[in-house]
Amino acid sequence: MLETFGMLLLLILTVICLIALFLAIGALFPRRTNLVYQALEQMPQRALLLGLINTLFVTALTLGFGALAETTGLEFLLLLPLILLIIFAIALAFGLTSVAQMIGVRLNSDLSINRRNMFGSLTMIVGCLTPYIGWFGLFIYVSLLGMGSVILSFFRKDQSEKTQGE
């Protein structure tokens, strides 16, 4: 009974922390999240494909460098996969923030921005917590979509700067 209560409390606190993370990223980096959101809205299929390709690439690099470090005994090579995973996690946080914003806009555009983002974040998190379908379907889908839109946002920024400079 006490273990069940502890797990439920941990789940509730994790959901609250994730919602706070998505709100904080959106508030601290509004320009970047806006670029990611625009890329997500305008090119969702391309973002999904780009997210899949780059996730597979980062996974292969991480596993390759990890295996190389283990077989050669060069421990410092483990820093490269660690740095790659940290960059990947940061980009994933930005991508999931924009996906949560998109869900909030599509489900309830009448609310204020913060409430809409909270509603979208909660909907996405609870949807991803659904056994099997959420774990292996929805979470992977929104992660790949978010990762691809982050990558697309960097190229959109470069193109917008070029057109502004001309």
C-alpha positions as CSV (number, residue, x, y, z in Angstrom):
1,M,0.0,0.0,0.0
2,L,2.8,2.4,0.9
3,E,4.8,1.5,-2.2
4,T,1.7,2.2,-4.4
5,F,1.2,5.6,-2.7
6,G,4.9,6.4,-3.2
7,M,4.8,5.5,-6.9
8,L,1.6,7.5,-7.4
9,L,3.2,10.5,-5.6
10,L,6.3,10.2,-7.8
11,L,4.2,10.0,-10.9
12,I,2.3,13.2,-10.0
13,L,5.4,15.1,-9.1
14,T,7.1,14.0,-12.3
15,V,4.1,15.2,-14.4
16,I,4.2,18.6,-12.5
17,C,7.9,18.9,-13.1
18,L,7.6,18.1,-16.8
19,I,4.9,20.7,-17.2
20,A,7.0,23.2,-15.4
21,L,10.0,22.4,-17.6
22,F,8.0,22.9,-20.8
23,L,6.6,26.2,-19.5
24,A,10.0,27.4,-18.4
25,I,11.6,26.5,-21.7
26,G,8.9,28.4,-23.5
27,A,9.2,31.4,-21.3
28,L,13.0,31.6,-21.3
29,F,13.6,30.9,-25.0
30,P,10.5,32.3,-26.7
31,R,12.3,33.0,-30.0
32,R,13.7,29.5,-30.4
33,T,10.5,27.8,-29.3
34,N,8.6,29.9,-31.8
35,L,10.9,28.9,-34.6
36,V,10.5,25.3,-33.6
37,Y,6.8,25.7,-33.4
38,Q,6.6,27.3,-36.9
39,A,8.7,24.5,-38.4
40,L,6.4,21.9,-36.7
41,E,3.3,23.6,-38.0
42,Q,4.4,24.1,-41.5
43,M,6.3,20.8,-42.2
44,P,5.2,18.0,-39.8
45,Q,6.0,15.2,-42.2
46,R,9.4,16.5,-43.0
47,A,10.1,17.0,-39.3
48,L,9.1,13.5,-38.5
49,L,11.3,12.0,-41.2
50,L,14.2,14.3,-40.2
51,G,13.7,13.4,-36.5
52,L,13.8,9.7,-37.3
53,I,17.0,9.9,-39.5
54,N,18.9,12.1,-37.0
55,T,17.8,10.0,-34.0
56,L,19.1,6.8,-35.7
57,F,22.3,8.7,-36.6
58,V,22.9,9.9,-33.0
59,T,22.1,6.4,-31.7
60,A,24.6,4.8,-34.1
61,L,27.3,7.4,-33.2
62,T,26.7,7.0,-29.5
63,L,26.8,3.2,-29.7
64,G,29.8,3.3,-32.0
65,F,31.9,5.6,-29.8
66,G,30.9,3.6,-26.7
67,A,32.0,0.3,-28.3
68,L,35.2,1.9,-29.5
69,A,36.0,3.2,-26.0
70,E,35.3,-0.2,-24.5
71,T,37.3,-2.2,-26.9
72,T,40.4,0.1,-27.0
73,G,40.3,0.9,-23.3
74,L,40.4,4.7,-24.0
75,E,38.1,5.9,-21.4
76,F,38.1,9.5,-22.6
77,L,36.2,8.4,-25.7
78,L,33.1,8.0,-23.5
79,L,32.9,11.8,-23.3
80,L,31.8,12.0,-27.0
81,P,28.6,9.8,-26.5
82,L,27.9,11.7,-23.3
83,I,28.1,15.1,-25.0
84,L,26.0,13.8,-27.9
85,L,23.3,12.5,-25.5
86,I,23.3,15.8,-23.6
87,I,22.8,17.8,-26.8
88,F,20.1,15.3,-27.9
89,A,18.3,15.7,-24.6
90,I,18.3,19.5,-24.8
91,A,17.1,19.5,-28.4
92,L,14.4,16.9,-27.3
93,A,13.2,19.2,-24.5
94,F,12.8,22.1,-27.0
95,G,11.0,19.8,-29.5
96,L,8.6,18.4,-26.8
97,T,7.9,22.0,-25.6
98,S,6.8,23.0,-29.1
99,V,4.8,19.8,-29.6
100,A,3.0,20.5,-26.3
101,Q,2.3,24.0,-27.5
102,M,0.9,22.7,-30.7
103,I,-1.4,20.2,-28.9
104,G,-2.6,23.0,-26.6
105,V,-3.4,25.3,-29.5
106,R,-5.2,22.6,-31.4
107,L,-7.3,21.4,-28.4
108,N,-8.1,24.6,-26.7
109,S,-7.1,27.9,-28.4
110,D,-9.5,30.0,-26.3
111,L,-7.3,29.8,-23.2
112,S,-4.4,32.2,-22.3
113,I,-1.0,31.1,-23.6
114,N,0.2,29.7,-20.3
115,R,-3.0,27.7,-19.6
116,R,-3.0,26.5,-23.2
117,N,0.6,25.3,-22.9
118,M,-0.1,23.7,-19.5
119,F,-3.2,21.9,-21.0
120,G,-1.1,20.8,-24.0
121,S,1.7,19.6,-21.8
122,L,-0.6,17.7,-19.5
123,T,-2.4,16.1,-22.5
124,M,0.8,15.0,-24.1
125,I,2.4,13.6,-20.9
126,V,-0.7,11.7,-19.9
127,G,-1.1,10.4,-23.4
128,C,2.5,9.2,-23.4
129,L,1.9,7.4,-20.1
130,T,-0.8,5.2,-21.6
131,P,0.5,1.7,-21.4
132,Y,2.0,0.3,-24.6
133,I,0.3,2.6,-27.1
134,G,1.6,5.7,-25.4
135,W,4.9,4.3,-24.4
136,F,5.9,2.8,-27.7
137,G,3.7,4.8,-30.1
138,L,2.8,8.3,-29.0
139,F,6.0,9.0,-27.1
140,I,8.2,7.9,-30.0
141,Y,6.0,9.9,-32.5
142,V,6.1,13.2,-30.5
143,S,9.8,12.8,-29.8
144,L,10.7,12.3,-33.4
145,L,8.4,15.1,-34.5
146,G,9.9,17.4,-31.9
147,M,13.5,16.5,-32.8
148,G,12.9,17.0,-36.5
149,S,11.3,20.4,-35.9
150,V,14.2,21.5,-33.8
151,I,16.6,20.6,-36.7
152,L,14.3,22.3,-39.2
153,S,14.2,25.4,-37.1
154,F,17.9,25.9,-37.4
155,F,17.6,25.9,-41.2
156,R,14.6,28.2,-41.1
157,K,16.6,30.6,-39.1
158,D,19.5,30.6,-41.5
159,Q,17.1,31.2,-44.5
160,S,15.3,34.0,-42.7
161,E,18.6,35.8,-41.9
162,K,19.7,35.5,-45.6
163,T,16.5,37.1,-46.8
164,Q,16.7,39.9,-44.2
165,G,20.3,40.6,-45.2
166,E,19.4,41.0,-48.9
